[in-house]
Amino acid sequence: MKPLISILVPAFNEEANVRRAYAAIVDTFRDLPGYGYEIIFTDNHSTDRTFQILQEIAREDRRVRVIRFSRNIGYQRSLLVAYKAATGDCSVQIDCDLQDPPHLIPQMLALWRQGHQVVYGIRRSLKDDWLTAFIRRTFYRFINALSEDDLPLNAGEFRLVDRRILDEMRRIDDTSPYLRGLISAMGFSQIGFEYDRQARVAGKSNFPVKAMLSLAVDGILNHSLTPLRMASMTSLIMGTATFLLLIGYVIGKLIFGRDWPAGFATTTILILLSITLNAIFLGIIGEYIGRIFMQSKRRPAPIIEISLNDDVHPSRDFTPSKLG
């Protein structure tokens, strides 16, 4: 029986790319007759023609499954739904803009066949502008330094995941998941391979700086207690320093008879410093409490507005047909 591979493709306003992505994946598996496959597109409530095009593709090819959400639930949450929906022996996540080339899938499958449960791409080069590339690489190093988990450097979302991990991911209930770190933290045998990320084929990126910063915050707070510990240590240091200054003031005043001037400026600076530190660290604590609050609300799982070809069970012995 042929192994079944689930290809996970998140999409949001990608009308210029979804058919190209579909064709590139089909072409890749035409050269892999030893594998069956399904393609799962998750449409994050696109406002352009993305869903209409996906409907056409799903009618043409029953191996294509389409999940459209009732609203934009965010990139990471949509991906988690896709992982939970995968029925294959393994899954491969790939972006719709083809910056992560599908022709590398055979290389990933070969490493999977060697016994690795996770195979991830390491971005040797990026087609982003120098500032975005610098921010990305700095973030990867920063979060790896803070995290208690061993997160691979310069690894994006281009990865293969074994069925064992897919089964574990079905048990996850997280309102703000960071899948890159979550999968890395699961352990098992994980291996990376280097590749050059391609330029975007068409359209413009739907992942603005705001979304990148939000992802960075999720990555840091979901996989590290270091910010909380920094707050505790800083407050301890500041408290100790204040206590020592107070003792020195009392000794100087009572024992040595020093006539200290009225330190209005010093007092004002110390008060403002204290207020600033309190605000910073209360903000950090608030971020964690906010996540606890969102998790405790037990909101319903992302609502799927429409699901296409979900009743189809892909055949592992299905031979890819040539595109018309």
N, C-alpha and C positions, 0 to 999 in steps of 0.2 A: 504494500500500500504506500502510495506517495505521501511524504510529509506535506501537511497543509500550512502555508505561510499566510499570516494575516498582515496586510499592509495598511497601516494607519496614516491617514492624511487629513490633518486639520485644515479647515478652510474658512476664511472670512473675507468677503468681497474680493474673490479671486476669479472673477469671470474670465479674465484673460489667460488664466493658467490651469484651470481644472482639467480641461480636455487635454492639454499638453501633458500634464502630470499623468493622467490616465493612460495616454498613448505610450509614454515613456516606460511606465511600469509594465504594461502588456508586452512591449517590445523586449524588455529585460527577461520576462518569464518565458517568452518564446524560445529563448536560448537556454532555458532551464527545464527541459522536458521531464526531469525527475521529480518535479515539485508541482503540487497544486497550490492555488492561491485564492484569496478573497481580498477585496479592496474595501476598506471602511472609510468613507468620507464623513467627517463631522462638520456640519455647517453651523457656525456659531451665529445663526440668525443674520445672515448676510442681507444687505439692503440693495444689492445690485442683482444681476442675472445669474449669480452663482448657483442658486438652488434650482432654477429652471434648467440650466445646463446639466446639473447632476441628475435631475429627473430623466432627461433624455439619455444620458449614459446608462442609468440603471435600467431603463427599458431595453436598451440595446444589449446589455451584458448583465446576466443574472448573478454573476460573481461580484458585482458591485453593490455594496450596501451603503445607504445614505442615512445619516442620523441628523435631523435638523432640530435645534433647540428652540424653545418658545421665546427665548431672549438671549442676548449675549452673556454667557456665564463666565467668560474669561478663558484664556488660552489653556492654562494648566488644568482647570476643571473639565474642560471639554476633552482634553487628552485622557484624563482618568476614565471618563465614560467610554472612550474608544478602547482603552486597554481592557476594561471590564467586558466589553462586547466581543472582543476577539475570541474566535473559536479554534484558531490554528495551533499547531505544535510549537510555534513561536510567532512572534510579531516583529515587524520592522516599522519603526516610525520615521516618516519622511515629510519634509515640508512641501507644500503645494507649489512653491515658486521654483523648485528644482535647483536650489542652491546646493542641496545635498544630492548628488547625482545618483539615480537609481542603478546605473551600471556597476556600482560598487556593492550591490546586494549579493551577488555571487561570492564575493570575497568575505562578506559577513557570514553567509551560510556555511562557507568552508570552515571558518573559525568555530562556528556553532557545532558543526559536525565533529570537531576535535574535542568537544566536551565542555565548552565555555557556555555558561548560562546567560551572560550579558556580553554583547559585543558593541562597543561604542566608537564613534568617529572622533578623532582628535583633530581639531582644525589647525593645520599647519600654516595656512595663510587665509586671510579674509579679504573679501572684495569691498568691505565697508570703507568709509573714509577713515583717515588716520585717527581722528578723535574717537569715533565709535569703536574702532578696533582696540585703541588704547584702554577705553573704559571697560570693554568686555574682558580683556586679558587681566586688567587690574582687579576687576571684580572676582574673577575665578581664583586668583591668588589670595585675595582678601578673605573670601568665604572659606577657602580651604584652610587658611591659618586659624580662623575662628572656630570652625566646626570640629566636633568630636568625631565625626565620620570622615573616612578617607575619600574625599571627592576628587575625581580626576580633573586635572588642569586642562583648560581649553576644549573641554568636551561639551558639545551642544546637545540637541535633541535627536540627532541621527543615531539611532541605536536599535539593536536586535535584542529581544527579551525572550527567554525560554518559557515554555508552558508552566513550569513550576512557579516562576515568579508571577506570571499572569494570574494563576490561581490565588496566590497570596494577595495580589492587588485587588481582587474582588472583595476582600474583607476590609478594605480601607474605607473609612468614613471621615473625610477631612474637608472642611470648607475652604481651606486655603493651601492646597497641596503644592509641594515643590518636588516634582517627580524625579528630576535629575538626582537630587540628594536622597530621595526616598528609595529609589532603586539601588543606588550605590550603597546605602546603609543596610540593605538586605543581605549583603554578602554574596556567597557562592563564588564561582569562578568567573571573574570579569576581566576582559582584555580589551585594549584599545588598539586602533590602527590609525595612522596618519593619512590625511587627504587634504587636497586643496579645495576650499569651498568656492563654488562657482558664483558668477554674477547672476543677479535676478533675471529671469528670462523675460518677463513682461510685468506691467503694472508697477505699483509702488508698495513699499512695505506698510503693513498694517500693524506694525509693532513699534509705536513711537517711544520717545525717551521716557515719557510718563509710565508706560507699561514696563519698560526695562527697569526703571527704578522700583516699581512695585514688585517685580519679580525678584530684584536684589534684596528688598526688605524681607520678602517671604523666605528666600533662601537663607538669609542670616538668622532670622528669628525662629524658623522651623527646625534648624539644625545646630543651634548653638545657644548655650546659656551664658556665653561670655559677656554680652552687654549687661546682663543683670549682675554678674560678678564684678564687672568694672564699676557699676554703680555702687555696689556694696563696699568695694575696696576704696574707691575715691571718697565716699562718705566717711569711712573709717579713718582714712588719712587726714581728711579735713577736720574731723572731730578731734583726733589726737593732737593735731597742730594747734587748734583753738584752745584745747585744755592746757597744753604746755605754755602757750602764751599767757593764759590766765594765771597759771601758777607763777610764771616769771614776773608778771605785773604785781601780784600780791607780795611776792618776796621782795621785789624792789621797793615797793611802797612801805611795807611794814618793817623790814629788817634794815635796808640801806637808806631809808628815808628819802627816796627819790620823789621829786615833785614833778610828776608827769604832767605834761601840758594836755589841755583838753583836745583829744584827738578826733575832732569832728570828721575830717577827711578820711582818716583811717577807718573809723567806725562806719562811715557811709559806704566806703569801698567794700568792707567785709560783709555788710548787710546785702549789698547788691550782688556780691559774689555768691553769697549763700542762696539768695533767691534764684540766681541763674542756675546754679548747680541743682537746686531742688527741681526747677522747671525741667531741666534736661533729663534728669533721671526719673522723675515722675512720668515724663513722656515715654521713656523706654519701658518702664513698668506698665504704663497704660497700653502700649502695643501688645504686650503679652496678655494682659487682662482682656483686651479687646478680642483676641483670638480665642481665649477661654469662653468669653461671652458668646461669640458667634458659634462655637462648637456646641455649647450647652443649649442653644436655642433649638437644636435638632430640626433645622429647616429641611423641607423635603429635598430629595435628590433632584439634580437638574431635570427639568421637565422636557421631555422629548415631544416636540410638536408633531413631527411626521417621521416615520421610519420606513424606508423603501427596501424591499427584498430581504427583510429581516426573517421571513419564514423560509428562506432558501438555505439549505444546508450544502455548502460547497463540496463538490466531489473531489476527493484527493486524486482521482484518476482522470480528472478532466484535462484534456489537452487544449492549451490556449489556441484559439482560432485566429486567423489573420484578420487584421482590421480591414474593413471595407473602405 
